[in-house]
Amino acid sequence: MKDSRVKNIRIDLLSKKAYTLNNITFDYQLKNGNWVRQSRECYDRGDGAAILLYNKNKKTIILVKQFRMPTYVSGNGDGFLVEVCAGLLDNQDPIDCIIRETEEETGYRVSNVKKVYEAYSSPGVMTEKMHFFVGEYSSNMKVNDGGGLDSEHEDIEVLELTFKEAKAMLQNGFINDTRTIVLLQYALIQNIL
């Protein structure tokens, strides 16, 4: 992680409530050789995993709908987003995490998932790296109603949509969660949907 163009890094803790917010000050050498002092707020909430569940026989996918306060205060009407199942790793292996999150949120117990991408969510302000998965589901994998954990006050609605409905929602801008867009685009490119 050492780069000769970065030095004198100073990290000041701004908040450590649910996650960590730091102010990082550092000297950075520009391409022209000049050094400049820069400061960035950096939010560390850990890494995450997301999955697109699909059923080729039924031509359906599973998405979830839940309230997202940051979107509510930034103009997203009622604050609800339709999105893929996702969660924080909480120091788990990404595969173990997404299998656990899938069952908690959707009620489906999957065992065979495929990792398709790994990418930084918002690299200008967050340390989070998202692990993207796809996985097939069938009705016999349904072990509970899903909806999230009561202990985490989750209130998740499970949606089973046809490929056609999902494509229309993507094209008309109704789906506006980046993780969901990435995985739906992947599925379209790979001819899964």
C-alpha positions in Angstrom: 0.0 0.0 0.0 3.0 2.3 0.2 3.3 4.8 -2.6 6.2 7.2 -2.9 3.6 9.9 -4.0 1.8 9.8 -0.6 3.4 10.7 2.7 2.7 12.3 6.1 -0.6 10.6 6.6 -2.6 11.7 9.7 -5.9 10.1 10.7 -8.2 11.9 13.0 -11.3 10.1 14.3 -14.5 12.1 13.7 -17.1 9.5 14.8 -17.3 5.9 15.8 -21.0 5.2 16.3 -22.3 2.4 14.1 -19.3 2.7 11.8 -16.1 4.8 11.7 -15.7 8.2 10.1 -12.1 9.5 9.9 -10.6 12.7 8.5 -7.4 11.7 6.7 -4.8 14.5 6.0 -1.8 13.6 3.7 0.7 15.1 1.4 0.3 14.0 -2.3 2.7 14.5 -5.1 1.1 15.7 -8.3 2.2 14.4 -11.8 4.1 17.7 -12.2 6.2 16.9 -9.1 4.6 19.5 -6.8 3.5 18.3 -3.3 0.1 19.4 -2.1 -1.6 18.9 1.3 -5.0 17.2 1.0 -7.7 16.2 3.4 -10.5 13.6 2.9 -13.3 12.3 5.1 -13.3 8.6 4.9 -16.2 6.4 6.0 -15.3 2.8 7.1 -18.3 0.5 7.5 -16.6 -2.8 6.4 -16.9 -4.7 3.2 -20.1 -6.2 1.9 -21.6 -8.9 -0.4 -24.6 -8.8 -2.7 -26.4 -11.5 -4.8 -28.8 -11.8 -7.6 -30.9 -14.9 -7.2 -32.4 -16.2 -10.4 -34.5 -19.2 -11.6 -34.1 -20.0 -15.3 -37.0 -22.5 -15.4 -39.5 -19.9 -14.0 -37.7 -17.0 -15.6 -37.8 -15.1 -12.3 -35.5 -13.3 -9.9 -35.7 -12.5 -6.2 -35.2 -8.9 -5.1 -36.0 -7.2 -1.8 -37.6 -3.9 -1.0 -36.7 -1.9 2.1 -36.5 1.6 3.5 -33.2 3.4 3.1 -33.1 6.7 5.1 -30.2 8.2 3.2 -32.2 7.9 0.0 -35.3 9.4 1.7 -33.4 12.6 2.7 -31.9 12.9 -0.7 -35.1 12.9 -2.8 -36.2 9.3 -3.1 -39.9 9.8 -2.4 -40.9 7.3 0.2 -37.3 6.1 0.8 -37.9 2.5 -0.3 -35.5 0.8 -2.7 -35.9 -2.4 -4.7 -32.5 -4.1 -4.6 -30.6 -7.4 -4.5 -30.1 -9.1 -1.2 -26.9 -7.7 0.4 -25.2 -7.3 3.7 -22.0 -6.5 5.5 -19.3 -9.2 5.8 -18.9 -8.7 9.6 -15.5 -10.4 9.4 -17.0 -13.4 7.5 -15.9 -14.9 4.3 -17.8 -13.3 1.5 -19.4 -16.6 0.4 -20.5 -17.5 4.0 -21.8 -13.9 4.4 -24.0 -14.0 1.3 -25.4 -17.4 2.0 -26.4 -16.2 5.5 -27.8 -12.9 4.2 -29.8 -14.7 1.5 -31.5 -16.8 4.1 -32.1 -14.0 6.5 -33.5 -11.6 3.9 -35.2 -13.8 1.4 -35.9 -17.1 3.2 -34.0 -19.1 0.6 -31.2 -21.4 1.7 -28.7 -21.4 -1.2 -25.4 -23.3 -1.3 -24.1 -22.9 -4.8 -23.2 -19.3 -5.5 -20.8 -17.8 -8.1 -18.7 -14.7 -7.4 -18.7 -12.5 -10.5 -17.2 -9.2 -9.4 -15.4 -7.4 -6.6 -15.4 -3.6 -6.6 -15.2 -0.5 -4.4 -18.6 1.0 -3.7 -17.8 4.7 -3.6 -14.0 5.0 -3.5 -13.9 8.8 -3.0 -15.5 8.5 0.5 -15.8 4.9 1.6 -13.4 2.0 2.2 -16.2 -0.6 1.4 -15.4 -3.3 -1.2 -18.5 -5.1 -2.5 -18.4 -8.8 -3.5 -20.9 -9.5 -6.2 -22.5 -13.0 -6.6 -25.2 -14.7 -8.6 -27.0 -17.9 -7.7 -29.8 -20.1 -8.8 -32.8 -20.7 -6.5 -35.7 -23.0 -6.6 -38.9 -23.3 -4.6 -37.6 -26.3 -2.6 -34.8 -24.0 -1.2 -37.4 -21.8 0.6 -36.9 -22.5 4.3 -38.7 -19.4 5.9 -40.4 -16.2 4.9 -37.3 -14.1 5.0 -37.8 -10.4 5.8 -34.6 -9.9 7.8 -33.8 -10.2 11.5 -36.1 -8.8 14.2 -33.0 -8.1 16.3 -31.7 -5.7 13.6 -35.2 -4.2 13.1 -35.1 -5.2 9.5 -38.4 -4.8 7.6 -37.7 -6.4 4.3 -40.3 -7.3 1.6 -39.3 -10.2 -0.6 -40.2 -9.8 -4.3 -40.2 -12.5 -7.0 -40.2 -10.8 -10.4 -40.2 -12.1 -13.9 -37.1 -11.4 -16.0 -39.3 -9.2 -18.2 -40.5 -7.1 -15.2 -37.0 -6.8 -13.9 -35.7 -5.6 -17.3 -38.5 -3.0 -17.5 -37.8 -1.7 -14.0 -34.1 -1.4 -14.8 -34.8 0.4 -18.1 -37.4 2.8 -16.7 -35.1 3.8 -13.8 -37.3 2.3 -11.1 -34.3 0.2 -9.9 -31.7 2.8 -8.9 -29.5 0.9 -6.5 -26.0 0.5 -7.9 -25.4 -3.1 -6.7 -28.7 -4.2 -8.3 -27.9 -2.4 -11.6 -24.5 -4.0 -11.7 -25.8 -7.5 -11.1 -28.8 -7.1 -13.5 -26.5 -5.8 -16.2 -24.2 -8.8 -15.6 -27.1 -11.2 -16.0 -28.2 -9.5 -19.2 -24.7 -9.6 -20.7 -24.3 -13.3 -19.7 -27.7 -14.1 -21.0 -28.9 -15.3 -17.6 -32.0 -13.1 -17.9 
